[in-house]
Amino acid sequence: MTAIEDKAESLNSLYRGWGAAAIIAHAAGEAFPGRIAFVSSFGAESAVLLHLMASADPSIPVLFLDTNKLFGETVRYRSRLQHHLGLEDVRVIGPRKRDLERDDPQGVLSMKDPDECCRLRKAEPLTRALKGFDCWATGRKRHQTEFRKEMETVEHDGSSFKLNPLANWTRADIADYFSAHKLPEHPLVKQGYHSIGCMPCTSKVVDENDARSGRWAGQAKTECGIHSKKK
């Protein structure tokens, strides 16, 4: 077992039974001090993870992927939530202009090859932005997809760690937290968008019991690629 595998296993054992707030506080303050970033889409449920993070340390870097294909409501919501929560270090990252001009000059790659579009606009920019961090935190939950149902609280890809402090949370848990802390809601939620990504690949939910049924609707695709394990 490698050192990174051993640390992931040790942290998962330690965090078993812990609440999300305690996990975040320990990860940011002891496990990865100064070396952790939170990655947020500022989507339908993002306010919960960001509120928990801000309660622990509002100066932790938050990475926001602006793919140039987002809803205007998402961009405005990011600004509103940043100020509401007092987030001190929100970093907007995105694809390089030269890469877009080379690989998607007409801006229609999402219709031809959504996997390649996600690589260009999300995976590659995030990989660049995460250099210098040992761990990144996400708001993923086990109930969301088949791909996610077995994920650990702490994962590793051979070189870095990924923290999923909300892994056990349900939709009801999220709703209760929004209500208890009076968190502002993404404006598209009331219009039937319960999981919000890029505009071309996001629609209103097809199945009310499946919040992600509006993502890549009608396709086998369920993930953008940033959560695929590296080999």
N, C-alpha and C positions, 0 to 999 in steps of 0.2 A: 504493500500500500504506500502510495506517495504521501509526502507531507501535506499536500493540499487535500487529498482524499481523507487523510486522518483528521485534519482540522474540520472538514465538513461533517464528518461522522461525529466528532466530539461536540460540535455546536448543535447538531440535530438532537443528540442525546440530552444536552443541557437544556435546550429550548422546549423539549417535550412537556406539554402541560402549561407552558407560559402563555400569557396573553400577548397580543400584538404590540402594545405599548412597551412592555418589558423587553421584548425581543429587539425592538428598534433601539431602545435606550442602550442595551448591552452591546448590540452590534456597532452602533455609532460611537459609543464611549469607551468600549474595552476591546472588542474583537477586531475592529477596523478603524481605529480613531484617525480621523483626517484622511482616510483612504476609501471612503464610501460615498457613492452618489445615488440619488433616487431618480429613476427614470419614469416620467409621467407623460401620458397623452393628454392630460387635462380633459378627460372624457367624462362619461356618465357617472362613474363611481370614484374618480380620482381624488375628490376632495377628502375622502376618508383617510387614505394613506398619507396624504400631504398634511392633514390636520394632526395625525399621530406623530409624523416626523417633526412638524413645527413645534409641537408640544415638548419634544425631546431637545431639539436644537434647530432653530429656524435658519441657521447659517449653513447647514448641510447643502451642498450643491444639488440642484434639481435640473435634470437634463430634459428639455422639451424638444421633440423632433418636429420641426416644421418642414413638411415634405413639399410645400408649395401646392398641395392638393387638399388642404384642410378646409373645413367649413369656416366661414367668417365668424360664426358663433363660437367656435372653439378658440380661435385666436383672442376674441374679446373676453371669453370666459377665463382664459389663462391670466389675463391682466387683472380681471376682477378678483379671481381667487388668490393670486399672488399678494395683492394688497389686503384682502380680507384676512389671510392667514399670517401675514407678516413675513413671507418668505424672502430671505435676504440675498439669495444667490441662484436665481433662475437663469439658466444658460440655454439660449435658443440655438439649436444646431440643425443642420440640413445638408442636402446634397451640394456638391460643388457645381458651380456654373458650367465649367468645362465638361464635366461628366454628363450633365443634362444635355448640353449641346451635342455631345458625341452620341449618347445612347438613347435620348428621347427628345429629339429636336422639335417634334410636333406636339409633344405633351400627351400622347395617346397610348403610351406603352402599357398602361394599366388595362386597356381593352384588348391588347394583343397578347401580353404575357405578364399577368399580375405578379407572378413570383419574381420575375426579373425587375419589375417596377419596384417591388418592396426591397429588393437587394440594393437597387440604385438609390432610392430615396430614404430608406430607413436603416437597413443593416449596415451598410458601409459607413454612413455618417456616424452611427452610434459606436461602431468599432473604433473609429478615430477619436471620438469624444471620451471614450472610457479609458484611453491610455492615461496612466497616472493614478488610476483607481484600482484597488484590489477587489472591491465588491460593489455590486449595484443592486438596488432594491426595486422590486416591482409590486404591483397590486394584484397579481394573478391569484386565482382561486381554483381549488380542485374541482368544484362543481361545474365549471364553465365549459370544458370540453373533455373528450376522451383523452386527448393528448396530455391534459393537465392533471387528470385525476390521481395519478400516482406520484406527483412531484413532492419533493421534500421541502421543508422550510428553508434549508440551505442546500443549494446545488453547486456543482463545480463543473467546469468544462475543460479541465486539465491545466488551466492557467489562471483563472479567476473564479470568484464566487458570485453567486446570485442569491439574494435574500428574498423570500416570499412570506412576509409576516402575516398576510391575510389568507394564507392557503386554506385554512379551515372555515373561513367565513362564508355564510350563506347570503342570499339576496335579502332575506329578512334582517340579518345582522347589519348589513349595509344600510338598509332603510331606517332601522332603529338608531344607528349612529348619526345619520344625517339629521334625524328629528331631534335627538338628544342634544346635539351641538349646534343646531340651527345653521347648518351649512348651506350655502347657496347652491342651487341645482343648475346643471348645464341646461341652457334654454331649449335644447332639442329633445330633452327627455319627455317633456309634456306632449311633444308631437309624435311620440312613438319610437324614438331612437333610443335604445337601451344600451347599445355598445357603439361607440362613435370613433371612427377612424377617418380615413381619407374620403372625400366626397364621392369620387367615382365608384368606390367599392363598399359604400355604406348605404343601407336603406332602412326603412322602418322594419321592426321585427316581423318576421313571418310567423313565429310561434311565441306567444306571450310567455310561455314557460321556459323559453330559451333566449336569454338576453342577447346572445351572439348570433342569432338566426338572421339578423340583418347584415352580417358581415360576409361579403363574397357570396351573397345569396344565389342559390342554384349551382354553385361550384363545390367541388370536393375540398377546396382550400379552406382551412380554418385558422391558420396562423400566418403572420406576416414574415416570419423567418428570423426575427431577432432573438427568439427563444429556442432555436434549434441548437443542439449541442455541437460544439466544434469537435472535430476529430483530431 
